[in-house]
């Protein structure tokens, strides 16, 4: 994919301004400080998906083994944020 030069330059300036990229003296633009935040957020989301799958499997196992009144109804992140 290639962008015309004016939009590409504007996009790069915006990324540098918002700290997602850095501008080097030689014209290079490596990832900036906020790039790490994006990487960390992606890893947290992947971990959360794995944990939810595991907990859902355990819920299913327990609800099969337990009586209907003692089964696990749902897995949620917290009382104010359902899964």
N, C-alpha and C positions, 0 to 999 in steps of 0.2 A: 504494500500500500504506500502510495506517495501522496503527499500534500503539496499544493502550490506553496511557494516560498512565503508569501505574506501570512497566510494562516498558520503555517508551521512556526514561523518566528514568533507570532503572537502567542501561540500555544506554549512554546518553550519559555518565553518571558513569564507567562502566567505560572508555569510549573516552578520556575526559579523563584518567583515572588512568593509563592505559597510553600516553599521549602520542600517540594517533591523532587526537585532537581537542583544541582549546583552549577554555576558557570565557572569554568576554569579559564585561566589566562590564555591557554592555547586554543580556546574555542570549544573544548569538550564540555559535555554536560552529564556527569555521572549522577546516580540517584542521590537525593538529598536526605535530610534527617527524617522527614515524614514518611519516606519510603519504608523505613523500618516499622513504623506504626501500621502501615497497610499489611506488611508481611506478618506482623504479630496478630493482627485482627483476623487474617485468613487462617492462621494456625489455630487460633481460639475457636473460630467457627467450625473448622474441621474436627477439632477435639470434641466440641459440643455435639456435633452430629453423631460421632462415634459413641459418646456417652449416652445420648438419647436412644440410639439403636440398641445398645446393650441393656439399658434400663427397660425399654419396651419389651425386649425378649424375656427378661426376668419377670416383668409384670405378667406376661402371657403364661409363663411357666407356673407362676404362683397362683394365678387365677384359675388355672386348670386344676391345680392340686388343692386349692382352698375352697371352702364353701362360698356360695354367692355373696353372702353378707360380709365375708372377710376378704374378698378379692380387692385388688388394687384397681381403682377406677381410672385413673389418669396420672400421667407424669407431667409436672409443670415446673417451670423455672423458679417460681415463687408465688406467693399468694396473690400478687397483683399482676403477674405476667404469665398467663397460661402458655404451655409449650406449643 
